[in-house]
Amino acid sequence: MDTADPSWTGPPDAAIADADAPVGALSPLWPPDAAPDLAALARRAAQFAEKSSGPGTRAAYGSAWRAYSAWCAGLGAAPLSGDPGLIALYLTKRAGDGLAVSSLNVARAAIRSAHRLAGVPLDLADPRLALVMEGISRSQAGRPRRQAAAAVPDLLRRLLAALPAPNTPPAAAPALAARHRAMLLLGFGAALRRSELVALRLGDVTVVEGRGLSVVVRQSKTDQHGKGRTLAVWANRTDPDFCPLAAYERWMEFRRQAADWTPPLQAPGAPALPASAWQAEPPLFCGITPSGGLTGTPMADKIVARLLKQAALLAGLDPARFAGHSLRRGLLTAAGDLQLPLIDLMRQSRHRSVATALTYVEAGDAWRNNITGPVFSGGTATS
């Protein structure tokens, strides 16, 4: 549904009647017979409401809402009924399908968001729903949580060495190899989530002489309002094949050949725009055609996960263990193994929770200064 459509959509169920519309697609908040200025404000309010959460959240909620709507349609039930019992049945069905509690919580949040936007009351604390969720959580308590493999330096080197794939079109191979290497090393060095990596713009990465790269993350999972953070990524001049700066500079040799690396057309007689006015906003990483041409168009974040899985397969590793989070997890795990200060780890990762950041270092800490070593060895220290 187009939020700019001025037509009144009727009762609350019509606010998100289209199951394919993402959660957050608001119908205008004022009927069409209202004064034009109020109708315009209502349309603008709907647009702001859509932006109340990040694009990743909106995509996840949209997918969860479509699944719930389809299930309700199969039963002949209204998805915006405000009935906690109906939602409890849905969550029971999805738990039986194998969904983890975290995924069920996303579904529950998406359904709540849809009801809020439609103005339909929904009590998630209703015992019919709350007790079911508590029971599902307890039943899954012993289920091991699957985590992406950490692409620590040794593994990352193997992934890099495996790319590009042997079946890559020869004309595109040099540019693809440069882009893959820059994405992996920059994503690792800056501990980026996959959405943050593909969201980088040309102006977000700058070379700092004698040091490495300065990377601006404009918005992230923990920075929904886009205050932005600047991260430092040191160059590795002793090993150019494992250096984020070298990889970035090699990729930029290709990136400057894209069609969007030319000044935009200006009106006759208008002064030429400085490079900083038009080179900063295009995406840093963009698509590449089979003939090796750069499209200049942004990339979907799923390409990061696919790239890691492809590289793992080519390197003889299990691709199922790798995901978009592997780069971020790899840097933080390596930092934990080196016993680097937690505050420095959190500065690079931008974690706000100490407990979450600690999960990256606890595996190594379990073996350091562990009491069982000296006990079994009769007092001999172990490292």
N, C-alpha and C positions, 0 to 999 in steps of 0.2 A: 504494500500500500504506500502510495506517495504521500508523505506528510505535508507536501505543499498543496495537495488537493483541497480546495475550500469547501467541498460538499460536506454536509452533516451526515454522519454515519449511523445515526439512530441509537438504539439501546446499547448498554455496555458490552454485550457479546460482540458487537460489530467493531469494537475498538481494535481488536486483534483477530478479526474474522478470518483473515488469510493465513492459513497454516504455514505458508512459505515465507511470510514476513518475519523478520527478526524481532525478537522481543525488544521492545523499545519503540516499535513503530506505533506512534500515537495517532489517533484520530484528532482533528482539531478540537480544541476545548471550548468552542463557542459556535452556536448554530449560524447558518449563513445569513439569516435575516438580521443579525447584529450589525452594529455600525461597522463600516469598512475598517476603521482603525483598530477596533477590537478583534475583528476577524483576522487581520494581519498579525496582531500580537499573539493570537491563539496559535496561528501557524508557526510563528517564530518560537513560541514556548514549546511546541511539540518538537521542533528541531533541537532545542537546547536539551529537552528531556532525553532524546536519543543519545546525546553525548555525555550523559551523566555517568556512564561507565566506559571503560576502555574498549577498543576494537576487539581484543581477544575475548573479553567477557561477553560482549554483545554476540560474537560468533558462537561461543559456547552455549549461551542462553538460547540463541536462535535454534541451534541444533536440538537442544533438549526440549524446547517448546514444540518443535515440529514433531518430534517423536511422541510426546504426550498427546498432542492434538490428534495424531493419526490413531493412537490407541483409543482415545475417546470416540473418534468417529466410528471405529469398528464396533463399539458398544452402543452407538447411538446416544452417547452422553455429551453434554455440553462441557467443553474444557474449562470454561469460565463460570463454573457452577458455584464456586466458593465452598465446596463440600470436602472437608478434610478426609472423610471416609473414602471418597473416590480416589483421592490422591494416595491414601494409604494402600489401597488395592494396586494402584499403578506401581508404587515403589516396591511392593511385594513381588509383583510380576517381574520387574527389572532386576531385583536382587536374585530371583530365580534364574534370570538370563545370564547371571555372572557379573553384573556390574558391582564395582567396589563402592564402599560407603562414600568415598570422595565424589564419585560420579553421581551417586544418588543425591548427594547434597547439592550438586550443581543443578540437577533436575528440579529439586525442591525450590531452590532459589529462583530458577527461571519461571516456575509456575507462580511463585509469590510475586515476582516482578510483573508478570502479565496481569495478575489480578489487581495489583496496585495501580497500574497504568489504566486499567479499564474501570477503576473505581468500584470493584467488587470486593467486599470484605472476605478475608480468609484468615483463619486462626490456625497457625502452624503449631500452637501449643495444645491444640485439642487432643485429648487422650487417645482418640482413635488413630491419630497420626503420630503423635509423640511416642506412644508406647511401641508402635510398630517399628519406628526408626531406631529406638533404643534396642529392641530385640534384634534387628538386623545388624546393628553395630556390634552387639555382643557375639552374635553368631559368626561374625567375620573377624573377631579379635585375634584368632590364631593364624589368620591367613597372612603369609609373608607379603610384604609390600614390594612390588616390582620396581626397581630403580634402574635408570639408564646407566649403562657402563660408563665409567669415568675415562675419558680420553686423556689419560696422563701422558706426559711427554713421549715415553717409549712407544705407546700405542698410537699416539698422534703421528709420530714419524712413519709408522707403518701405513697408516691411512693416507698420508701425503704421498708416500712412495708409490701407492697403488693407482693413483689418479694421473691422467684421465683414463676412462675405460678404453679397452682395446678397440671397441667398435665405434669410437668417437669419429665423426667425419673429419678427415685430415685437415680440411680448411678451417674448421672450428677448434681443433685440438689446442693450438697455442693459447688462444684467448680463454678457452675453458680451463686449461691447466692453470693459467695465471689467476683466474677468478676463483677457482676452487681453493687454491693455496692461500690466497688472501682472505677468503671467507673463513677458512678453518683456523688460520693463525690469529686473525684479528678477533674472531669469536672466542677463541681460547684465551688470548692474552687479556681481553677486556671482560672476561667472564660474562659474555652476553647471552641472554635468552635468544631463541631463534627469531622471535618477533622484533627484538631490538636490533639484531644483526641486519635483517633485510630492510629495516626502517632507516638505516644510516643514510644520510645525504652527503653529497660531495663536500659540503662545507663543514661537516661534522668531524672530519679527520684531518689533522694537520701534522706536518713533520716538525719536530722540535730538534734542532741541530744538536748533535752530540749526545742526544738522549734516546729518542724514539718517536712514538706517536702520541698525540693528544686526541682523545676520542670523546666526543660529546654525545651522551645518551639523552635525547630530548624528553622522552617519556618512557615509563616502564611500569611493570606490575605494581611496584611499590611507590610509584610517582605518577599517579593518574592525572594530576593537575599540570603536569609538564613543567615542573620547576627546572628540571635538567640537572645532570651531573657530568663533570668532566673527569675522565679517567686517564691515567698515564700507563702506557705500555712500552716497556724498554725494548730497544733493539737488541738483537743477539748477533753482534758483528763477528763473533768467533765462528759462527756457523750460518752462513747466508741461506742455506737450504731450510733452516729452522728459525728464520728471523721474520717477525711480523712487518718490520719496516721494509726489508727487501721485497717481501711478497706484495706489500701495498704499492711500492714504487713500480714493480713489474706490472701489476694490474693496471695502474694508472697510465702506463704506456699504451695500453689498448683502450682504456676508458676515454682517453682524449680523442680517439678517432670516431666516437659515436656522433650521430647527427645532432644530438642535443648539446654538443660541445661547441656550438657556434652561436654568436650573438643573435638574439631575436630581432625580427624585422622592426625597424623604426620608421616613423613617418619622415618623409623627405625634409631635410633641413634640421631634423632633431639631433641633438648631441649624442654621440656614441655612449652606450652604457658601459660603465666599468665592469671588468670581469667579475668582481665580487657581487655585482647585482644580479647576475644570471647563472653563475657557475655554482653557487652554493646549494641550490635547492634540488637539482636532479638527483635521483637515487645513486648511491655509490656503486651498488651492485645491480646489474641489469641483465636482461635476457640476451642470448647470443643465438643467431641463426645458424643453420647447418653450413652456410657458406662463410661463417666467421664474422658476420656483421653484428654490431651491437645495436640492440633495439632502443635502448634508453628507457625502457619501461621497467617499473618496479617488479620485484619478484615476490611470490607468495612465500610465507614463512615455512610452509611444508617442504620447500625445496631443500632446506637445511637438513631436515631429518632424512630425506631421500638421499642426499649427498653422502651423509655419514653411513647410512646403511649400504649404499653402493660401494663406498670405499672399503667398508668392513668386509663385504663379500669378496671383493677383489683381493683383499689382503689375507684371505683365508680365515677370517674371524666370523663369528656368528652375528649376522646383521640384526637379528631380533633383539640383541642386547643393546644396540645403539639407537639413540634418539637425538632430537635437537638439543636436549639438555646435556648431552655427553661432553660438549666443549666446556661449558660452564662448570660442570661437575669435575672435569679433568683438572682444570686450573686449581680449584679450591682443594681438591683431594691432594694434589701435588704440594700445595702450600702447607696443608696440614701435615703431610709426611715429613716436610722439612722443618716442622715445628716453628713456623713463622707466627708472629703474634696474631692472636685472634682479631684484634682491632684493625690490623692491616688487611687481613683477609676480608673482613666485613666492609672495609672502605672500598675495596675493589668489587666485591659482590653486591654491595648496596643492600645487604640484608638489614632489616630492622630488628629481627629477633635473634638474640644470642643463641637460644635453644636450636633454632633452625641451622644457624651457621655451625654450631658444634657438631651437627651430624656429619659434616665433611671431615672432621678431624678425629672423631672418636674411634674410628676403626683402627687408625694407627696408634692412637693413645692406649688402646687396649693392650698393646704389646710392650709399650715403653714403661719401664719402672713397674712391671707387673710382679706381684709377690710370688707367683708360682715358680718363676725361673730360679731365684736364689734358694727357695725351699727345696726344689727337686735336685738342685746341683750342690746342695750342702753349703750354701752361702756364697757361691761364686756369682759375681754380678753378670747379668745378661744385658744386651743392648737391644 
